[in-house]
């Protein structure tokens, strides 16, 4: 037991030193601020990416809201590699603002699951989304030059963030007109999220779906995504081309898959 405790201390020390030594990789277009989140009884750190020409222009911009901000812009704060969102958008000269919301560390499962799972708990994504819609978005629209309409507002995330991004389009279809749904963890709320989709009468959201075919021990990720796309297509004509689905051969459940798929998703969504 003492040896195990010593090993844990060594791992913590190594991680701390590594993070301290790691240089920030966030570009100069990225800034942060903290905002109270009364719906979650906490404060949230928010990362903001502004286009390269933002300060020199007077135009308004579309906005992408993204989860797990620690992994989006900066290798220093990422868990297992960043998405390089800022560098990729700079290279595209993309005319879009990105708002990254930091996850709540040990509260991440709570915040990014719409319904409580019998084994893992959670189920506070409704509160989390209420924070985004009723507290964060009004502040962003007040502070920055944004296009506020739903056709200019996207929500995007991976894994639990993919699940919650999809849920957001059902909960607030009047707010989010587009969604990037990467490797959605439908499995954790499978019964509830599919029932919610089946009850949904109208669906006008534009979706970009991404997953790998090696994300687990079985093909549940691919089969769940195919089933959800089928249900969506029963609500509207496939001919409208409002869905795009990319299944990456050999793709695994990790930041590399999502980082590599980000640019294609952004371009397809209209940025």
N, C-alpha and C positions, 0 to 999 in steps of 0.2 A: 504493500500500500504506500509506504514512504517513497519507494523507487518510482511508483506511478505518479505520485504527487510532484516529485522532482522533475520527471519528464514533462509533465504538464506545464510547470513553471518555465522550463527551458523552451518549450514550444511557444508559450506566450511571449517570452523575452525575445525570441528570434523574430516572431511576427511583428512585435513592436519596433524593434530595431530596423527591420526591413521596411516597414511603412514610413518610419522616420527618415530613412536614407533615400527612399524612392522620391525622385523629383516629380513634381506635378507635370502632367502632359496636357492639361486643359489649355485651350487657345485663349487669346486675349478677348475673344468675343463671348467668353463664358464668365458669368458672375453668379453670386449666390446671395440669398437673403433668407431670413427666418420669419415665419408667419405662424400665428396661433391657429390651432385647429380645434375649435371647441367641440366639434362633432366627435373627435377622437380623444379629447381631454389631454392634449399634448401640443407641442410646437413642432412644426415641420420645416426642415431645411429644403429650400427650393433652388435648383440650378436653372439659369437662364442662358440660352444661346441666342444671340442676335446676329442677323446676316451681316456680312462684311460692310455693306454700304448703308447700314441702318442709320448711323449718326449723320451721314451726309445727305440723307434723303428725307422726304416728308410723307412718303407713301405709307399705306397700311399693309399689314402682313397677316397671312394665315398663321395658325398656331397648331403645333402638335404637342399634346400632353403625353408624357411618358413616365412610366413607373421605374422604380429601382435606379434612381439617379446616380447612385454611387458607381454604377457600372457603365454609364453612358459616355462620359467625357474625359475621365482622369484615371490613369493607371494606378495612381497613388491610393485612390479610394476604392478601386474595383476589387471584387472578390476573386475573380479568376480571369482577368483580362477585360479591358474596356471595349465598347462598341465603336470608338473613334467617331462618334456622331458629329462633333464639331469639324474635324478634319474632312470628313466625307462630304458634309454640307458645303464647306468652303470650296472644295474641289468642284462641286456642282454649281457653285454660285447660286445656291438655292435661296429663294426669296420666302423664307419661312422662319418663324420664331419657334424654338423648342423650349418647353417648360418641363424640366425633370423634377420629379417628386421623390425625395429619399424615402426608402422603405423604413419601417420602424424596427429594424433589427429583429429582436425576439418577438415583435408584434407583427412581423411581415405576414405570417400565415393568417392572422386575424384580419388584417387590413385587405388582403387580396383574395379572400374567399367569400363569395356571396352568401353561402349557407354553411351552417355548422356541420362538420363531418363527425360521424360517430366516434371514429378512432383518433383523429387529429385535432378536433375542435375547430376554431376559427369562426367565420360567419359574420364579419363586420365590414364587408366591402360596401354595403349600402351606406354606412356612416362615412366611410372613406370617400366614396363618390359624392356624397352630399357636401363634404368638405371641398372637393375640387370644384363642383358646380356652384355652390352658394357662397363660398369664402374665397377660394383661390382665384377662380376665373374672373370674378368681378374686380379683384385687386390687379390682376394682370391686364385686364382691359382698361383699367383706370390709369395704370402706370406706363403702358406701352401702346404704340400705335398698332392696334390689332383690327382684323376683320372679325367681327363677333358672330356672324351668322353660322349656322351649323355646317353649311357646305364648305366653310373655311376652317372648321374645327375638327381635328383628328385626335383619337386616343390610341396609344400603342404600347405594347408590352410583350413580355415573353413568359412562358411557363404560367405561374399563378397570375402574373401580369397580363398574359394573353387571355386567360379566363376572365379576369376582371374587365379587360378592355371590351371583350365581347358582351359581358353582362351590362356594361355601361351603355352600349347601344340599344339594349332592350329597356333599360331603366330610364335613360334620358335620350330618346331618339330625337328630341327637339334641340338638343345641345350638340351631340356628336354626329356629324354627317359621314365621317369616314373612320375606319379602324384598321390598324395593323395588328393582326392576331398571330403571334409567333408561338409555336409549340404550346398551345393552350392546355392547361391542366384540367380539362373537362372531367377527368376521372375522379377528382376529389369531391365534385358535386354533380356527378353524372346524371343521376335521376332528376334532380331539381332543375339543372340548366337545360336539359332536353325537354322536360315538361314545360318550362317557361317558354322555350322557343316554339313548341307545338301550339301553345295558346296564343302566341303572337299573331295578330291578324294582318298587319301591314309591315313591310320591311323595305325601307328605302336607303338604308346605309350602304356605303361602298366599302367592301371588305378586301383586304389582302391577307390571305392565309399562308403560313409557312410552317413546315415541320420537316424533320428528317425521318428516314425509314429505319433508323437504328437508335431510336430514343429510349428504348427499354427492352425488356426481355421478350416482349411480344409485339404485335402490331396494333395495339390499342390506340396509340396516338394517331396513326393514319386512319384507322377505321372510325374513330370518334370524329375526326375532322371530315371525313367523307360523309358520314351520317349527318353532321351538322350542315354541311353545304347542301346536301339533298333537301333537308327540311327548309332551308332558306329558299331554295329554288321552287318549293311548292307555294311560296308566298308571292312570287313574282316571276316574270318571264326571264328565262336564262338569256334570252336574246338582248336584254338590257346591258349585259356585260358589266354588272356591278360587283361580281366576285372574281378574284384571281387566286388560284391555289398553286403553291409550289411545294412539291415533295422532293426533298434533296436526297439523292441516292447516297447512302453511307452517312448521312447527317446524324449527328448525335445531339443530345440535350445539353448544349453548352453555349458559352458566349461566342465562340467562333462561328457557329451556325447562324446565330442572330446578327453578328457583326457583318458577316459575309452577305447576308440577305437584306441588309438595311437599305442600301442604295436602290436596288431593284424595287423594293416596296415603296420607297419614297417617290421614285419616278412614276410608278404605276398609279399611285394615289394623287398624282398631279402636281408634284413639286419639283 
